């Protein structure tokens, strides 16, 4: 059963993981022996058709190995291997470029390990993967860093929002091993995610309450929180709920005001027709 396997394309920073994955694909496709040069190209013997066919068969397999390598390399890096004729040449050229163990490479990895900081928008998983990837690369160059130093670097690479977590870890008698601290950081990050919905619900409820209070204040800015609502009509705008001296409406024209006052006087003088009359 044929299955398509996708790997991360080779770039400037992922050679170590790319190398393992590319080798696995070549082994799966029965092409690794062409790349590592254990199966060399047969020599062509003059007037020997079988040797010619064997060489042609080898060329076809080697071209397939080259194709697998090219398809797993970032387009920006293809210029490095454009002049390679065989898959073995291509493999060795990539190793010479990206597998450098000189002082410059070590300094670059150490700088990344020390200066790389996690921000609140970045995922904890991605940050920890990058951190320990640098540690593994330095170990491969025979440069090991003490566990306590790695734990301290981790603690001070996380954001200030983790200050309480940092203090709790530092208050212990011994610092946890880097791998243990990694697990605790992931657990703390997950716990914070689970607390966020409850916090958001509380903030939403508080916001609704503040909105209602602000609306009430707009409707009647002179009313205190413990004061009962005004039950009568305003003499200025005719709306129930506030007094004329607290009315925010523009003053009515004199003719309208006079007519409104006349109506109110009329209502005061002549009670409702449906009310009972005492005899």
N, C-alpha and C positions, 0 to 999 in steps of 0.2 A: 504494500500500500504506500503510495507516494504521498509525502507530506512536505509542505513548504515551511522552511525554518527561516525566521527573520532574526537578525542580530543588529545591535547598535553599530552604525557605520563607524569606521576608524576615523578618529580625529586626533587632535594634538594632545588630548588629556586622557584617553581611554585605551591606550595600547595594551596594557596588561590584561584587561578583561577581554578586549577584542581578540587578542592572540589565542586565548583559550577557546573562545567560541568559534573562531575561524578554523582552528585545528580540528575541533570536533566535527564541523561540517565536512571538512576534507576527508576525515576518516570515514564518516558516514557514507560519503560518495565514492569510497575506494580510490581516492586521489592523493592522500597524504604522502604515500611513498614516492610520488613524483616531485612533490614540493620539497621534502627533506632529502631528496637525491639518493635514496636507497635503491630506487629503480632508475638506472641511468639509460640514456638513449642508446639503443644498439648501434653498432657500427655497420655501415653499409659496405658489404663486400661486392667487389666488381663481379658482374655476371652472376650474382646470387639474388634471385628474385625474392626468396623468403626473407633475407636480411632487409631488403628494401621495404617489404610489407611490414616487418616488425618495427622498423624505424617510423614508418608512417602511422602505425597504430599507436606508438609511443607519443608521437607528435599530437595526435588527436586527444589523447588523455591529458597531456600536458596543457593543451589549449583549454580544456575544460577546467583544469585546476586554476589556470590564470583567470578564466572567466569568473569562477567562484570568488577569487580574491578581489578582483576589480569591482564586482557587484557589492562587496562588503566594505568598500572604502569610500569615504566622503569625497564628493567631486572636487573639493578644494585641495585634497591631498593627492589626487591622481597624477599630478605633474611630477611627483617624486619617482614614479615607477614607469613613466611612459616609454623609456628607452630599454626596459628589461625585455629580454627575448624569451626566457623560460620562467616557469613558476618558481623555481628555486632561486633564481636571480632576484625575482620580485620579493620573495620572503626575506632573503638576506638584506636587501636594500632597506626594507621597512624596519628590520631589527636594528640596523646601523643608525637609522634616523631617530627612532622613537624609544629604543631600549638603552639609551645613553645612561651610564652610571657615573659620569664625571661630577666634579664639584658644582658645576652650574645646575645640573639636574637636581642634586641634593638640596642646594640652596633654594631652588624654586619650590620644591615640595615642602621644605621646612617653613618657608615664608607663608605658603598657603595654609599650612597646619596652624600656624600661630595667629595669622591675621584674619582668617576667615571667621566671620561672626554671623550668628543666626539672627534674622530679623523676624518680627511678628507675622509678616506675610508669608515667609518661607515655610515649607513643610519640614517638620522635625525629621521625618524619615530620610528625606533627601540630604539634609545637612549631615546627619550621622553617617550616612553611606559615603559621602564625600570625605568626611573626617577620617574614618577608618580605612578608606581606600588609600589615602595619603600615608597612613601608618604602615599599611602592608607594603606599599612601594618602597618606603624607606627601609623596612626590614629586609626586603629583597636585595637592597644595596648594602647589607650588613651594617645598617645604622639603626640601632634599637634605642627607643626612648623609654625612660623609667615609667612604670605604671602610675606613680603618684603625680608625676609631671603631666602625663596625659590626662589624668582625671582633673587636675587643676585647669589645664587648657580648655577642657570641655565645660567646666563650671563657669568659666569666664568668657565663653563664646556664646552663651545663651543670653537672651534679652533681659533687661532690667525687670520685666514683669515676672521673672522667675526668681526674684531676689529672696523671697521667703524660702523657696526650695534650696537655693544655694546656701543660705545660712544654716538650714537644717542639716545639710550634708557636711558642712565644714565644722559643725559643733560636735561631730562624732569623734571618738578616740582615734579611729583610723579611717582614711579615705577609702571608699570602695574601689575595686578594680575597674578599669575602663569599661569592660564588657558588662559588668554589673550596673555601673552608672548609666550605661546606654539603655539598659532595660528600664531602669527607674525613670529616666527622662521620657521614654516612650509612654510609660504608664501615667506619668504626670500630665503629659500632653493630652492623652486620651481622657483623663479625668476632667481636665479643663474643658474639653469639647462637650462632655456630657453635662457640665454645669452651665454652659452658655444658654441653652433653651430656657431654663428656669429664670436665669437672669434677664433674658430678653422679655419673657412674659411679665416679670415684675416691673420692668421699665415701661412696657406698653400700658399696664394698668395705671402706673403712676402718671404717665403722660395723658391718659384719658381723664384722670381726675383733675390734673392741672388745666386741661383744656376746658372742662366744665366750669371750673372756678373762674377762669379768665373770661369765659362767655358771660357768666353772671356779673362779673365786675364791669364788663362793657355795658350790659343792660342797665345796671344800677351801681355806678361807681361810688355813691355815697353810703351805700348800705353796708353795715358791718356783718361779719360772719354769723354772729349769734343773734342778730336782729331779725324779727319776724317780717315777712314780706308785707308790703303796703297793699291793702285790699280794695282801695277806692280808685276812682278815675282821676287822671290828671286834668286840671282845669285848662291846660294849654293845648295838649295834643289829643285828649280824650281817651288815652289808653290806660288800662288798669295796671297797677303795680308800682307806681312812683308818684311823688308829689310834684307840683308845678315848679317849685324852686329847684328840683333836681332834674327837670326835663331837659333832654339833649336836643329836642326838636327846635327848629327855627320858630320864632314867634309868629303866630297866625296874623293875617291882615286884620285891621280893626273891624271891618264889616263882618268877617267870619267870627271873630272873637265876640262881637256884640250879639250875633245870632246865636252862638253857642251859649253865652250867658243867659240870653232870653229863654232858650230851651230849658236850661237847667233850672231857672226861676219858675218856669211854667210847671216843670215836674215837681218842684218843691211845693208849689201852691195847690196843685191838683194831684192827689194820689192816684195810684193805679186803679183803673175801673174795676178790676176783678177783686179788689180788696174788700173786706167786710166793712159795713157801715153800722155804727152803733146807734141804736134808736133810743 
